[in-house]
Amino acid sequence: MISPASAALHGLHSTYVRFSVLALSSIFFLVDPFAAIPSFIAITSGADAQRRKRMARKASLTCFIVLSSFALAGRLIFRMFGITLPAFEIAGGLILLLIGIDMLEAKRSPTQESTDETEEAAAKEDAGIVPLGIPMLAGPGAISSVMVLVGQAPNHWQMFAILGSIALTAFASYGVLNGADRLRRLLGETGIRILVRIMGLLLVALAMQFFVNGLTDLGVIARQE
C-alpha cells in the first residue's frame, strides 16, 4: 500500500515533470532555431568559420540573457503595469497563434523577423546581438511565453525549470546555428519546412491552451477538476 507521503512525493514529481516539459517545449518552439537557419546563412554569407561561430555564440548568449532577464523580472513587470496573469495569457496566446499560423505555412513570422531586418543584418559586420539574438531568437513570442510561465510559477523549483529551459534552448540554438550549413545539407529545404510545420502545429495547440487558461482564470470557462 502506498503511503500518503509517497503519494504526495509522486504527485509533486509528476507536476514538476509536466511543468518542465511545458516550459522547455514552449520556449524552444518559440525560439525555433531551425527556422532561423536560412536567415543565419544569408546574414553570414561570405564570413569565415570563426566569424560564423562567434556570431552564433553571441546570438545564443543574447537569447539567454534577454529571456532570463524577463523571467527574473516577470513578476515585477506584472506589478509595475498592473497586468493580470489572465490578460497576459490571452495576449500571449494571440501572439503565439499568429506565429504558429505562419509556421504552419513553413515561413518565419514577421513578429520574429522581417525581410528588411535580414537584409540590414547581412550588411553588418557583426549581427550576432541584433537582429540574430533579438528579435530572431528572443522575439515577442518567446518573451511572452516566458512571462506567462513565470506567472504560473509560484514555487522556486518552477522558476529553476524555466531558467533551465532557457539555458537548454540557448545551448541548442548555438548548436543549430553553428552547424547551420551541415543541417541544411542534411535536412534539405523540405526537411526544414516539415520540421517548422510540426513545431507550428504544436505552437497553435499551445496558444489555444494559453487562451483556455486565461479564460478559466477569468471565470469565463468552468475549471476542470
N, C-alpha and C positions, 0 to 999 in steps of 0.2 A: 504494500500500500504506500502511495506517495504522501510524504508529509507535507503540511501546509507550507513550511519553509522552502522545501524543494520545488513545490508547485509555483510559489512566488518567484523563486530564482529562475525557473524555467520561463515563466511569463516575462520577466524582465529581460532575459537573454533574447527571447523571441522578438520583443518590442525593439530592442537595440539593433538586432539584425535587420528588421524591416525598415527602421528609420535610416540606418546606414546605407542600405541598398537604394532607398528612395533618394537620399542625398547624393550619392555617387552617380546614380543614373541620370537624375535631373540636371545636375551640374555638368556632367560630361556631355550629355546630348545637346545642351545649350552652347557650351564652348565649341563643340563639334570640330575638332582639329582636322578631320578628314575632309570636310567641305572647304577648309581653308587652303588645302594643298594647291589647287590651280592658282589662287591669288598669290600664295607664297612663292611659287615657281616664277610667276610673272614679275613679281616685285624684285626677286633676287636673280633674275636673268643676267648673265654676264659676270656674276660675282663668283669668286673662288670658294672652295670648300670651307675654308676657315671663316670667311665672312658670313657665309650661309649659316654655319654652326653658331657663330656669335649672335646673329640676328634671331635664330630660333631660340637660343638661350635667353636673350633679352625679352622676347615676346612672351615666353612661358613664365619668366620671373615677374614680368609686369602683370600678367594674368593672375598669378598667385597673390601678389601684393594688393591689387585692386579688389579682388573678390574677398580676400581675408580682411581687408580694411572695412568693407561693407558688412561682413559677418560680425566683426567685433563691435562695430558702431551701430549695428542694426536697431537695437532697442532704443538707443539714444536718439536716432533719427526718427523713429516712430513717435517718441515723446515730444521731440522738438517741434514737429509739424502737426502733431495731434492726429496722426494717421492710425486707424484701427487695423488690426490684422485682417478682418474680413474684407475691408476695402482694398487692401494691398493684394490679397489672394485673388480677388476678382480682376483687378487691374493687371496683376502678373499673369493670370490665366489668359487674358486678352492678348498680351504681348507674346506669350508662348504659342497661342493659337495662330497668330499671324506668321510667326517664324516657322511653325510646324507645317502650315499650309504651303509656304514657299519651299520647304524641304521636301514635301511630297512631290513637288514638281522638279526635284533634283536641282534646285538653284539656291544660291546664297541669298538670304533675306536682306532687303535694304536696311533693316533695323540693325544689322550686324556690320554691313559694309556697303559702300556704293561704288559704282564704276569710277567716279571722279576720285575717290579716295585711293583706289587701287592704282590709277594712272599717276596720281601725285606721288604716291609712295614709291613707285618704280623709278621716279626721278630723284629720290632722296639718296643720300649717301648711306644712311642707316635708318631703316624704318622699323626697327625691332620693337620700339616702345609704342609709337604711333605711326601707322594705324594697326600694325600686327598685334601688339599686345592688347591695346584698347583702340577701337571697339571690335576688331575682328574676332579676338578670342573672348575677352571680358567685355561683352556687349550688354545692352539693356536687358536682354532676356536672361542672361546668366546672373546679372546683378539682382534682377527681380526675383529669380528663383532662390538665390542665397538669402535675400531679405525675408521671403516667405518662410523658408526653412528655419531661419533664426526666430521668427515669430512663433513657430510651432515647437521650439526647443526650450522648455523651461528648465531642463537639467543640464549640468555641466558635461555629462557624457555625450549628450546630443550635440553640444557645441563642439566637442572634440571630434565627433563623427563628421560634422560639417567641415571643419578645418582640415581634417584628414582627407575628406573627399576632394577638397580644393587642391590640396598638395598632390594627390594622386593624379588628378586631372591635369594639373600643370606639368607634372613629370611626363605623363603620357603625351601631352601636346608637344613637349620638346622632342620626344622620340619620333612622333609622327612628322613634325616639320623638318627635323634634322635628316630624316630618311625620306623626304618628300619625293625625290626622283625615283628611288627604288620602289616605293609604294605605288607610285603612279604606273611604273612599268609592270609591277606585279599584279595590281588590281585592274589596271586599264581604266579608261573613262567610264565604261559600262559598269565595272565593279564598284567604282566610287559612287556613281549615281544610285546604284541599288542600295548601297550602304547608307547613303544620305536619305533615301526614301524610307528605309526601315526606321532610321532614327526619327524622321519626321512623323511617321505614324505613331511611334511611342510618345513623341512630344505632344501631339494633338491629344492623345489619351491623358497625358499628364496635365495639360491645360484644362481639360474638362474636369479632372479631379480637383484642381485648384478652384474652379468655378463652384463645384458642388460643395467643397469645404467652406468657401466664403458664404454661400447661401445658407448652408447649415448653421454656421456660426451666427448668422443674422436671424435665424429662426424661420427663414422662408421655407426651408425643407426640413422635415422631421428628421431628427438624428436617429440613425440606425443603431440598435443595440447589438 
